[in-house]
Amino acid sequence: MTDGAAGYDVLVLGGGVAGCVLAARLSEDPDRTVCLVEAGPDFGPDRRAWPAGVLNARALPREEVWERGAAAHRIRGRLLGGSSGINGCWNTWGSEADHAAWARRGGPRWTATAMEPFRLAAVSRMGLREVPESEFSLWSGAALAAAAELGYGRVDMGTVGGPGYGTPLLNAFDGVRHNAAFAYLEEARSRPNLTVIGDATVDRLDIRGGRAHGALVELDGRRRTLVADSYLLACGTFGSPAVLMRSGIGPADHLLDLGVRPEADLPGVGANLADQPGVFVPLRSTDELNAALAAKEADGDLYVSRMLVRAAGAFCPDDSWNLHILPVAGPPLFGKLPPGQYEAGISAFVMNPVSRGTVRLTSADSAAPPRIDPGFLTDEDGRDLAVLRSGLEIVERMAAGTALKPLVGPVHGRPAQDLSDQDLRARLGTYWHPVGTCAMGTADDPLAVVDGEGRVRGTTNLRVVDASVLPTVPAANTQLPVLALAEMLADLIRGER
Ligand SMILES: Cc1cc2nc3c(=O)[nH]c(=O)nc-3n(C[C@H](O)[C@H](O)[C@H](O)COP(=O)(O)OP(=O)(O)OC[C@H]3O[C@@H](n4cnc5c(N)ncnc54)[C@H](O)[C@@H]3O)c2cc1C
């Protein structure tokens, strides 16, 4: 590690999904020195040394996170591998409309066609695979039939296409979560030109005259300055805007309130937070379903969900989808049930929300958690709420059809789509796909933080490369899109030499 002037060619700040891709791809060139810095632990090259919870793909771990016990929408991984170390291992891809929206902001490299080689590279490197037959429970099989019953056709979830039902691509093998650190760093770690530093929190960048001159990092209770020619910020949708703001890049009035001297007044930093809200409709699992799930659990093959429906709800463009309908049955995501009993139900998620939230600092101190307002269902026209209600109608029809009804019994009570706005808001959850807080945009867009190549406006050697640069959430789970965008920008950076 360099405390002085020599430094690295590239510093990758944040060792999550995007950071692992960047570190691996850029260090493929033996003449480029790369240092990857991660706030959380690096459990090392031997998988047996990784915590069981992080490896177990049958549940969502809650240990290696930034804030234990925090509200669900704040959950994010804090370990090498980032949120891929704690996530659901589902991989899907967005629609043509999503890519068209990105290309309008970032240029032609963001179209589905132009991104295809990078999607394929990510699929291959992560070893993404179809759901094996053995992982289907009685519930998932019936859910596939229920989707067909509603008239949906089968589609490939890993590519663009249209609405329909299918199975996600998985980065889990025999119940083991295959995170981005395994996929991208296992081989790369031995390269002499790659340094990986765990337990090192980036406080801020030293920005002067539009250039980053160093990264101030807390390591072993000491503050170090790491130096490089170029800096790639990959701290994720909550972490990257926080580092930029502490570095003086962000909305000037907010920075001045916190006593941070503005280096670049970029009002878009921490604005435009977009995440996919959803509502879970609980159903009563019958004895037959409980018994089948118990047997599956005893075999070690119980997964709460293995299929989804891409559905078109209110305000959906033709031939596209703006909802994920997600039937689940298994141990509850939150809380516990008595042995032999399981939670069953179906969620509807708003995939392309127009509502926006914010990430703001509460202090210039890097140890202070940011203020995160997801802004769910806050758009003035009530569009997201309308999309959600249209999704809940589909949920209701799916649950009442002949395929699922025998497993969950009759649906009692008021249909979810008829609940009051207040009740729906009270039941709101997240699909955990936040993006947009360092959004890319054109030069005339006052809220743009980076250009289509990830360059931070007004700086010469600083890029953001992670989920935060996406100006809109795709109608997909975001891991594969983030892997692909990091592959794409790594390829671009490699070509700059
Ligand atoms: C509970 C949960 C479930 C999810 N399930 C799925 C799913 O099934 N499928 C899917 O496609 N997507 C899923 N996601 C989303 C997916 O994991 C993210 O889209 C993806 O990880 C984003 O990648 P990233 O590189 O932008 O951020 P991350 O992977 O979160 O990486 C950011 C990294 O930066 C580090 N960092 C942050 N601040 C600092 C700092 N100051 N100094 C040093 N390091 C820092 C963090 O510790 C982290 O390692 C889920 C997310 C969560 C939280």
The ligand as an SDF file (V2000), in Angstrom:
LIG
                    3D

 53 58  0  0  0  0  0  0  0  0999 V2000
  -31.0210   -7.9640    0.2440 C   0  0  0  0  0  0  0  0  0  0  0  0
  -30.7350   -7.7850   -1.2270 C   0  0  0  0  0  0  0  0  0  0  0  0
  -31.2090   -8.7270   -2.1230 C   0  0  0  0  0  0  0  0  0  0  0  0
  -30.9710   -8.5580   -3.4890 C   0  0  0  0  0  0  0  0  0  0  0  0
  -31.3430   -9.5520   -4.3560 N   0  0  0  0  0  0  0  0  0  0  0  0
  -30.9910   -9.4530   -5.6560 C   0  0  0  0  0  0  0  0  0  0  0  0
  -31.2410  -10.5240   -6.5650 C   0  0  0  0  0  0  0  0  0  0  0  0
  -31.6930  -11.6100   -6.1800 O   0  0  0  0  0  0  0  0  0  0  0  0
  -30.9300  -10.3410   -7.8730 N   0  0  0  0  0  0  0  0  0  0  0  0
  -30.3780   -9.1680   -8.3360 C   0  0  0  0  0  0  0  0  0  0  0  0
  -30.1760   -9.0490   -9.5470 O   0  0  0  0  0  0  0  0  0  0  0  0
  -30.0870   -8.1600   -7.5020 N   0  0  0  0  0  0  0  0  0  0  0  0
  -30.3490   -8.2860   -6.1770 C   0  0  0  0  0  0  0  0  0  0  0  0
  -30.0080   -7.2880   -5.3190 N   0  0  0  0  0  0  0  0  0  0  0  0
  -29.3510   -6.0780   -5.8850 C   0  0  0  0  0  0  0  0  0  0  0  0
  -27.8870   -6.2890   -6.2680 C   0  0  0  0  0  0  0  0  0  0  0  0
  -27.2000   -6.9710   -5.2500 O   0  0  0  0  0  0  0  0  0  0  0  0
  -27.2800   -4.9130   -6.5390 C   0  0  0  0  0  0  0  0  0  0  0  0
  -27.9290   -4.3480   -7.6690 O   0  0  0  0  0  0  0  0  0  0  0  0
  -25.7840   -4.9480   -6.8270 C   0  0  0  0  0  0  0  0  0  0  0  0
  -25.0790   -5.5530   -5.7670 O   0  0  0  0  0  0  0  0  0  0  0  0
  -25.2730   -3.5280   -7.0360 C   0  0  0  0  0  0  0  0  0  0  0  0
  -23.8810   -3.5580   -7.2540 O   0  0  0  0  0  0  0  0  0  0  0  0
  -22.9660   -2.3430   -6.8310 P   0  0  0  0  0  0  0  0  0  0  0  0
  -21.5920   -2.7040   -7.2260 O   0  0  0  0  0  0  0  0  0  0  0  0
  -23.5640   -1.1000   -7.3660 O   0  0  0  0  0  0  0  0  0  0  0  0
  -23.1080   -2.2500   -5.2360 O   0  0  0  0  0  0  0  0  0  0  0  0
  -22.7060   -3.3180   -4.1310 P   0  0  0  0  0  0  0  0  0  0  0  0
  -22.6730   -4.6870   -4.6820 O   0  0  0  0  0  0  0  0  0  0  0  0
  -23.6110   -3.0810   -2.9690 O   0  0  0  0  0  0  0  0  0  0  0  0
  -21.2220   -2.9160   -3.7500 O   0  0  0  0  0  0  0  0  0  0  0  0
  -20.8530   -1.7160   -3.1220 C   0  0  0  0  0  0  0  0  0  0  0  0
  -19.6160   -2.0140   -2.2780 C   0  0  0  0  0  0  0  0  0  0  0  0
  -19.0170   -0.8110   -1.8670 O   0  0  0  0  0  0  0  0  0  0  0  0
  -18.6320   -0.9330   -0.5130 C   0  0  0  0  0  0  0  0  0  0  0  0
  -18.5810    0.4000    0.0590 N   0  0  0  0  0  0  0  0  0  0  0  0
  -19.6090    1.2630    0.2580 C   0  0  0  0  0  0  0  0  0  0  0  0
  -19.1620    2.4020    0.8130 N   0  0  0  0  0  0  0  0  0  0  0  0
  -17.8300    2.2520    0.9710 C   0  0  0  0  0  0  0  0  0  0  0  0
  -16.8080    3.0750    1.4860 C   0  0  0  0  0  0  0  0  0  0  0  0
  -17.0560    4.2990    1.9770 N   0  0  0  0  0  0  0  0  0  0  0  0
  -15.5370    2.6100    1.4980 N   0  0  0  0  0  0  0  0  0  0  0  0
  -15.2340    1.3820    0.9990 C   0  0  0  0  0  0  0  0  0  0  0  0
  -16.1700    0.5500    0.5020 N   0  0  0  0  0  0  0  0  0  0  0  0
  -17.4590    0.9830    0.4820 C   0  0  0  0  0  0  0  0  0  0  0  0
  -19.7120   -1.8160    0.1070 C   0  0  0  0  0  0  0  0  0  0  0  0
  -19.3080   -2.3870    1.3260 O   0  0  0  0  0  0  0  0  0  0  0  0
  -19.9440   -2.8170   -1.0180 C   0  0  0  0  0  0  0  0  0  0  0  0
  -19.0790   -3.9140   -0.9170 O   0  0  0  0  0  0  0  0  0  0  0  0
  -30.2460   -7.4180   -3.9500 C   0  0  0  0  0  0  0  0  0  0  0  0
  -29.7760   -6.4750   -3.0390 C   0  0  0  0  0  0  0  0  0  0  0  0
  -29.9980   -6.6490   -1.6830 C   0  0  0  0  0  0  0  0  0  0  0  0
  -29.4690   -5.6220   -0.7170 C   0  0  0  0  0  0  0  0  0  0  0  0
  1  2  1  0
  2  3  1  0
  2 52  2  0
  3  4  2  0
  4  5  1  0
  4 50  1  0
  5  6  2  0
  6  7  1  0
  6 13  1  0
  7  8  2  0
  7  9  1  0
  9 10  1  0
 10 11  2  0
 10 12  1  0
 12 13  2  0
 13 14  1  0
 14 15  1  0
 14 50  1  0
 15 16  1  0
 16 17  1  0
 16 18  1  0
 18 19  1  0
 18 20  1  0
 20 21  1  0
 20 22  1  0
 22 23  1  0
 23 24  1  0
 24 25  2  0
 24 26  1  0
 24 27  1  0
 27 28  1  0
 28 29  2  0
 28 30  1  0
 28 31  1  0
 31 32  1  0
 32 33  1  0
 33 34  1  0
 33 48  1  0
 34 35  1  0
 35 36  1  0
 35 46  1  0
 36 37  1  0
 36 45  1  0
 37 38  2  0
 38 39  1  0
 39 40  1  0
 39 45  2  0
 40 41  1  0
 40 42  2  0
 42 43  1  0
 43 44  2  0
 44 45  1  0
 46 47  1  0
 46 48  1  0
 48 49  1  0
 50 51  2  0
 51 52  1  0
 52 53  1  0
M  END
$$$$
